[in-house]
Amino acid sequence: MVYDIAIIGGGASGMMAAISASQDNDIKIAILEKNDSCGCKLLITGQGRCNITNCTPIKQTLNKYSKIEAKFLKHSFYNLKNEKLLDIFRKKGLEFKEEENHRVFPITDTSQSVLDVLKSYLNKNAIDIKFNFNVIDVELNCNNIFEIKSNDNKQIKAKKLIVSTGGATYPLTGSTGDGCRIAEKFNHHISTLKPGTFPFIIDDNSLISLKGLSFRNIKLSFKNSQNQNIESFGDMLISHNGLTGPAVLNLSNDFIKNQDYDLLEKRRNFKNEDINIDFLPEIPGDIINNEFIADSTSKKELHNYLRKYLPNNFIKYFLDKINIDENITLANLTKKDRNRIVEILKNFRLTVTGIMDKKAFLTVGGVNLNEINSKTMESKIVSGLYFSGETLDVCGPTGGYNLMIAFTTGYLAGQSAAMSLK
């Protein structure tokens, strides 16, 4: 038997590709999943709640990505707009709610309910799912039929092939870079696979002693290899070994590009890197300075005064870091020390001494976007070969933006592959 479409990978993108392609009931579709169930990684997204998408308007959403990524994603995002995506689930009775920063979650607060809907479509549309099918090789024979072989000598043949295997992080969910190996076999170029969206390790026991302390709406930045200032805005949390939170996780996607990492080659060479924190990005430094000057005759002690700018538990660490007495009064504070405090409130430097790559949720790098038709997700090199989701060299910030990539590119790949059969 030759399938019309075979999909390697039963994650969010692969399942959506199958659902999209199977709208034509005459098409025979198989999902080849290396695990014994579909959607393993989907279950842990959004801390198990599944931040399924972000309802920021598409034009603004595209600004969250690089220019190359935005140009590539534009068609898939408009092809499967948020309401259309959510309606797929609403038709099965699952409703959604919008939370802070336009993040969208199922009303049930569990990823399982999202996965259950996807599985119900796969079942209804008679998708043939081959579990424990670990693909080790793909060939395109002389009849332009893809021959997909597993590690236990099973073989599937298909007229069209969609590769939706994910990236190379979270290997326990099956994401081990298989899709990029397949792409390379068909002469696609792969951007080096590196971990993304991970916490930072800071070798500072005094800082770590403040674990659990959070900061709202700060700015993180660092200099990349081209000496460009890369910035990230959002919340930050001190963890048991460094820093985490949205601002950190989002900065990490660019931060890792400075590092000699290659997940496929198992190369992990980390060099220490400085990051800067602006605790008050919405308040210019001269305004903070003027507030200090206005209160310069006050007998209030400095540690009490700084509560207007910093969390109380952080103030002693902050002042110890810059060697200023926390008990000094504002009236006795020198102009030099006042200027230093204002400067460091806007530019507090910490050294990242490592990364928690085992907690990296996404992969940076993948199949070169210039080699994929963004209107169809079809390879420009091999006819009938499609790619979707995290296998592609595109990665967004936290907040539902990466599941948007998975669902929309998967939907477009399935839709395009089905149409090409006609």
C-alpha positions as CSV (number, residue, x, y, z in Angstrom):
1,M,0.0,0.0,0.0
2,V,1.2,3.5,-0.9
3,Y,-0.2,6.3,1.3
4,D,-1.0,9.6,-0.3
5,I,0.6,11.5,2.5
6,A,3.0,10.3,5.3
7,I,3.7,12.6,8.2
8,I,6.8,12.0,10.3
9,G,6.0,13.2,13.8
10,G,2.8,13.1,15.8
11,G,3.2,16.4,17.7
12,A,1.1,19.5,17.5
13,S,2.3,20.4,14.0
14,G,2.1,16.8,12.6
15,M,-1.4,16.2,14.0
16,M,-2.6,19.5,12.6
17,A,-1.1,18.7,9.2
18,A,-3.0,15.4,9.2
19,I,-6.3,17.1,10.2
20,S,-5.9,19.7,7.5
21,A,-5.0,17.2,4.8
22,S,-7.8,14.8,5.7
23,Q,-10.6,17.3,4.9
24,D,-10.6,15.4,1.6
25,N,-11.9,12.0,2.8
26,D,-10.4,10.2,-0.2
27,I,-6.8,10.9,0.9
28,K,-5.0,8.1,2.7
29,I,-2.8,9.5,5.4
30,A,-0.3,8.0,7.9
31,I,1.3,9.6,10.9
32,L,4.7,7.9,11.8
33,E,5.3,8.6,15.6
34,K,8.4,7.3,17.4
35,N,6.6,7.3,20.8
36,D,3.7,5.1,21.8
37,S,1.4,8.1,21.8
38,C,1.0,11.4,20.1
39,G,1.4,14.9,21.5
40,C,4.0,14.1,24.3
41,K,5.5,17.6,24.1
42,L,2.1,19.3,23.7
43,L,1.1,18.0,27.1
44,I,3.9,19.9,28.9
45,T,3.4,23.2,27.1
46,G,2.4,26.2,29.2
47,Q,3.4,24.3,32.3
48,G,0.7,21.7,31.4
49,R,-2.0,24.3,30.7
50,C,-1.2,24.7,26.9
51,N,-0.8,28.3,25.9
52,I,-2.3,27.4,22.6
53,T,-1.8,30.8,20.8
54,N,-1.6,34.5,21.3
55,C,-4.4,36.8,20.2
56,T,-2.3,39.8,19.5
57,P,-3.2,41.1,16.0
58,I,-1.2,39.4,13.3
59,K,0.6,42.5,12.1
60,Q,1.9,43.1,15.7
61,T,2.5,39.4,16.2
62,L,4.9,39.3,13.2
63,N,7.0,42.0,14.9
64,K,7.9,39.4,17.5
65,Y,10.0,37.6,15.0
66,S,13.0,38.6,12.9
67,K,12.3,40.1,9.5
68,I,13.2,36.8,7.7
69,E,11.0,34.8,10.0
70,A,8.1,37.3,9.8
71,K,8.2,37.3,6.0
72,F,8.2,33.5,6.0
73,L,5.4,33.1,8.6
74,K,3.1,35.8,7.2
75,H,1.1,33.5,4.8
76,S,0.7,30.6,7.3
77,F,-0.5,33.0,10.0
78,Y,-3.1,34.6,7.7
79,N,-4.1,31.2,6.3
80,L,-5.0,29.9,9.8
81,K,-5.9,33.0,11.8
82,N,-6.4,32.6,15.5
83,E,-10.2,32.5,15.4
84,K,-10.1,29.8,12.7
85,L,-7.6,27.8,14.8
86,L,-9.7,28.1,18.0
87,D,-12.9,27.2,16.1
88,I,-11.4,23.9,15.2
89,F,-11.4,23.1,18.9
90,R,-14.7,24.9,19.7
91,K,-16.5,22.6,17.2
92,K,-15.5,19.8,19.6
93,G,-16.8,21.7,22.6
94,L,-13.5,23.1,24.0
95,E,-13.7,26.8,24.9
96,F,-10.8,29.2,25.6
97,K,-9.9,32.2,27.8
98,E,-7.5,35.1,27.3
99,E,-5.0,35.9,30.0
100,E,-2.3,38.5,30.6
101,N,-0.3,39.6,27.5
102,H,-3.0,38.1,25.2
103,R,-2.1,34.5,25.9
104,V,-4.8,32.0,25.2
105,F,-5.5,28.9,27.3
106,P,-8.2,26.3,27.2
107,I,-10.9,27.0,29.8
108,T,-10.1,23.6,31.3
109,D,-6.5,24.7,32.2
110,T,-5.1,21.5,31.0
111,S,-3.2,20.5,27.8
112,Q,-4.9,17.1,27.8
113,S,-8.1,18.7,26.7
114,V,-6.4,20.2,23.6
115,L,-4.7,16.9,22.8
116,D,-8.0,15.0,23.3
117,V,-9.6,17.2,20.6
118,L,-6.8,16.6,18.1
119,K,-7.0,12.9,18.7
120,S,-10.7,12.9,18.2
121,Y,-10.2,14.5,14.7
122,L,-7.5,12.0,13.9
123,N,-9.9,9.1,14.8
124,K,-12.9,10.6,13.0
125,N,-10.9,11.3,9.9
126,A,-9.4,7.7,9.9
127,I,-5.8,8.8,10.1
128,D,-3.6,5.7,10.3
129,I,-1.1,6.2,13.2
130,K,2.0,4.0,13.3
131,F,3.3,4.2,16.9
132,N,6.9,3.3,17.9
133,F,7.9,4.0,14.3
134,N,11.4,5.4,14.7
135,V,12.4,6.6,11.2
136,I,16.1,5.9,10.4
137,D,16.1,6.5,6.6
138,V,14.0,8.1,3.8
139,E,14.6,7.5,0.1
140,L,12.8,8.9,-3.0
141,N,12.6,6.1,-5.5
142,C,12.6,6.3,-9.3
143,N,8.8,6.6,-9.3
144,N,8.9,9.7,-7.0
145,I,7.5,7.7,-4.1
146,F,9.0,8.3,-0.6
147,E,10.2,5.1,1.1
148,I,10.4,5.6,4.9
149,K,12.2,3.0,6.9
150,S,12.1,2.3,10.6
151,N,14.7,0.9,12.9
152,D,12.9,-2.4,13.1
153,N,12.9,-2.8,9.3
154,K,9.3,-1.7,8.7
155,Q,8.7,0.4,5.6
156,I,6.0,2.9,4.7
157,K,5.6,4.4,1.2
158,A,4.0,7.7,0.4
159,K,3.4,10.1,-2.6
160,K,4.0,13.1,-0.3
161,L,6.0,13.5,2.8
162,I,5.6,16.0,5.6
163,V,8.4,16.3,8.2
164,S,7.1,17.5,11.5
165,T,9.5,16.0,13.9
166,G,10.2,19.0,16.1
167,G,13.6,20.3,17.2
168,A,16.4,18.7,19.2
169,T,15.4,19.6,22.8
170,Y,13.4,17.6,25.2
171,P,14.6,14.2,23.8
172,L,12.3,12.3,26.2
173,T,9.3,13.6,24.1
174,G,11.0,12.3,20.9
175,S,12.5,15.6,19.8
176,T,16.1,14.5,18.8
177,G,16.7,16.4,15.5
178,D,15.5,13.6,13.2
179,G,13.8,16.0,10.8
180,C,17.0,18.0,10.2
181,R,18.9,14.8,9.4
182,I,16.2,13.9,6.9
183,A,16.4,17.4,5.4
184,E,20.2,17.2,5.1
185,K,19.9,13.9,3.2
186,F,17.8,15.8,0.6
187,N,20.5,18.5,0.4
188,H,18.8,21.1,2.6
189,H,21.0,23.4,4.6
190,I,20.6,23.3,8.4
191,S,21.3,26.2,10.8
192,T,23.2,24.8,13.8
193,L,20.7,23.4,16.3
194,K,21.0,25.0,19.8
195,P,18.8,25.1,22.9
196,G,16.3,27.9,23.3
197,T,14.1,29.4,26.0
198,F,16.2,28.3,28.9
199,P,17.1,29.8,32.4
200,F,20.5,31.4,33.1
201,I,22.9,30.1,35.7
202,I,24.5,32.8,37.9
203,D,27.4,31.7,40.2
204,D,26.5,34.0,43.0
205,N,25.3,32.5,46.3
206,S,24.1,35.9,47.6
207,L,21.8,36.2,44.6
208,I,20.6,32.7,44.8
209,S,19.7,33.1,48.4
210,L,16.9,35.4,47.2
211,K,15.3,32.6,45.1
212,G,11.6,33.2,44.5
213,L,12.0,37.0,44.3
214,S,10.4,38.4,41.2
215,F,10.7,41.6,39.2
216,R,8.0,43.1,37.0
217,N,8.5,44.7,33.6
218,I,12.3,44.9,33.6
219,K,14.7,45.1,30.6
220,L,17.4,42.6,30.0
221,S,20.2,43.1,27.4
222,F,23.5,41.9,26.2
223,K,25.9,42.5,23.3
224,N,25.9,39.9,20.5
225,S,28.9,38.9,18.4
226,Q,28.4,41.9,16.1
227,N,28.4,44.2,19.2
228,Q,24.7,44.9,18.7
229,N,22.6,45.5,21.8
230,I,19.9,42.7,22.1
231,E,17.0,43.4,24.5
232,S,14.2,41.6,26.1
233,F,11.3,43.1,28.2
234,G,9.1,41.3,30.8
235,D,9.1,39.7,34.2
236,M,12.1,38.0,35.8
237,L,12.5,35.5,38.7
238,I,15.5,34.6,40.8
239,S,15.7,30.8,40.8
240,H,17.6,28.2,42.8
241,N,20.7,28.7,40.6
242,G,20.2,31.9,38.6
243,L,17.5,33.7,36.7
244,T,14.4,32.7,34.8
245,G,11.1,34.2,33.8
246,P,9.8,35.4,30.4
247,A,12.4,38.2,30.0
248,V,15.2,35.6,30.5
249,L,13.7,32.9,28.4
250,N,13.1,35.2,25.5
251,L,16.6,36.7,25.6
252,S,18.1,33.2,25.7
253,N,17.1,32.6,22.0
254,D,19.5,35.3,20.9
255,F,22.0,34.8,23.8
256,I,22.7,31.2,22.7
257,K,23.8,32.4,19.3
258,N,27.0,33.7,20.9
259,Q,27.8,30.3,22.3
260,D,29.6,27.3,20.7
261,Y,26.7,24.8,21.0
262,D,25.5,22.1,18.5
263,L,22.9,19.7,19.7
264,L,23.3,17.3,16.8
265,E,27.1,17.2,17.3
266,K,26.6,17.1,21.1
267,R,29.0,20.1,21.4
268,R,28.4,22.3,24.5
269,N,31.1,24.9,25.0
270,F,29.9,27.7,27.2
271,K,31.8,30.9,27.8
272,N,30.8,33.4,30.5
273,E,28.7,36.3,29.2
274,D,27.6,39.6,30.9
275,I,24.0,40.6,30.8
276,N,22.6,44.0,31.9
277,I,19.4,44.6,33.8
278,D,17.4,47.9,33.6
279,F,15.0,47.7,36.6
280,L,13.1,50.7,35.5
281,P,13.0,50.8,31.7
282,E,9.9,53.1,31.6
283,I,11.6,55.8,33.8
284,P,14.6,57.7,32.3
285,G,17.7,58.0,34.4
286,D,17.5,61.8,34.6
287,I,14.0,61.6,36.2
288,I,15.3,59.1,38.8
289,N,18.2,61.4,39.5
290,N,16.0,64.4,39.9
291,E,13.8,62.5,42.4
292,F,17.0,61.8,44.4
293,I,18.0,65.4,44.3
294,A,14.5,66.5,45.4
295,D,14.9,64.3,48.5
296,S,18.5,65.0,49.1
297,T,18.0,66.7,52.5
298,S,15.9,63.8,53.8
299,K,17.0,61.8,56.9
300,K,15.4,58.7,55.4
301,E,17.9,55.8,55.2
302,L,18.9,54.7,51.7
303,H,17.5,51.1,52.0
304,N,14.1,52.5,52.9
305,Y,14.1,55.0,50.1
306,L,15.0,52.5,47.4
307,R,11.8,50.5,48.1
308,K,10.2,52.8,45.6
309,Y,12.4,51.3,42.9
310,L,13.3,47.8,44.0
311,P,11.8,44.8,45.9
312,N,12.7,45.2,49.6
313,N,14.5,41.9,49.9
314,F,16.8,42.8,46.9
315,I,18.0,46.2,48.2
316,K,20.7,44.9,50.5
317,Y,22.1,42.7,47.8
318,F,22.0,45.6,45.3
319,L,23.8,48.0,47.6
320,D,26.4,45.4,48.8
321,K,27.1,44.8,45.1
322,I,28.1,48.5,44.6
323,N,29.7,48.9,48.1
324,I,27.3,51.6,49.4
325,D,26.1,51.6,53.0
326,E,22.4,50.7,53.2
327,N,22.0,52.7,56.4
328,I,23.3,56.0,55.1
329,T,20.7,58.8,55.0
330,L,19.9,60.6,51.8
331,A,21.2,63.8,53.3
332,N,24.7,62.2,53.7
333,L,24.7,60.4,50.4
334,T,27.4,61.9,48.1
335,K,26.7,63.1,44.6
336,K,29.1,60.4,43.3
337,D,27.2,57.6,45.1
338,R,23.9,59.0,44.1
339,N,24.9,59.0,40.4
340,R,26.3,55.4,40.7
341,I,22.9,54.2,42.2
342,V,21.0,55.8,39.4
343,E,23.4,54.5,36.7
344,I,23.2,50.9,38.1
345,L,19.5,50.9,38.6
346,K,19.4,51.4,34.8
347,N,22.4,49.1,34.0
348,F,22.9,46.4,36.6
349,R,25.5,43.9,35.4
350,L,25.5,40.1,36.1
351,T,27.7,37.4,34.6
352,V,26.0,34.3,33.2
353,T,28.2,31.4,34.1
354,G,26.1,28.7,32.5
355,I,22.8,27.8,31.0
356,M,20.2,25.2,32.0
357,D,20.0,23.6,28.6
358,K,18.2,20.5,30.0
359,K,15.3,22.8,30.7
360,A,15.5,24.4,27.2
361,F,12.0,24.0,25.8
362,L,12.6,25.0,22.2
363,T,15.3,24.6,19.5
364,V,17.0,27.5,17.8
365,G,18.1,26.7,14.3
366,G,16.7,24.2,11.7
367,V,15.9,23.9,8.0
368,N,16.9,27.0,6.1
369,L,13.8,29.1,5.4
370,N,15.0,30.2,2.0
371,E,14.8,26.6,0.8
372,I,11.1,26.3,1.7
373,N,8.1,27.8,-0.2
374,S,6.4,29.9,2.5
375,K,3.1,29.7,0.6
376,T,3.0,25.9,0.8
377,M,5.7,24.7,3.2
378,E,7.1,22.6,0.3
379,S,10.8,22.1,-0.3
380,K,12.2,24.1,-3.1
381,I,14.7,21.3,-3.6
382,V,12.6,18.2,-3.6
383,S,9.1,18.2,-5.0
384,G,6.5,16.5,-2.7
385,L,8.6,17.1,0.5
386,Y,7.2,19.4,3.1
387,F,8.4,20.7,6.5
388,S,6.5,22.3,9.4
389,G,6.9,23.3,13.0
390,E,10.1,23.4,15.0
391,T,12.0,21.5,12.3
392,L,12.2,24.9,10.5
393,D,14.7,27.6,11.5
394,V,12.2,29.8,13.2
395,C,11.6,30.4,16.9
396,G,9.4,32.9,18.7
397,P,9.1,34.3,22.2
398,T,7.1,32.7,25.0
399,G,3.4,33.4,25.2
400,G,1.8,31.1,22.6
401,Y,3.9,32.3,19.7
402,N,5.7,29.0,19.1
403,L,2.5,26.8,19.1
404,M,1.2,29.3,16.6
405,I,4.2,28.4,14.4
406,A,3.5,24.6,14.9
407,F,-0.2,24.7,14.2
408,T,-0.2,27.2,11.3
409,T,2.7,25.7,9.4
410,G,1.4,22.2,10.0
411,Y,-2.0,23.2,8.8
412,L,-0.6,24.8,5.6
413,A,1.7,21.9,4.9
414,G,-1.2,19.4,5.1
415,Q,-3.5,21.6,3.1
416,S,-0.8,22.1,0.4
417,A,0.1,18.4,0.2
418,A,-3.5,17.4,-0.2
419,M,-4.1,20.0,-2.9
420,S,-1.0,18.9,-4.8
421,L,-2.4,15.4,-5.1
422,K,-5.2,16.8,-7.2
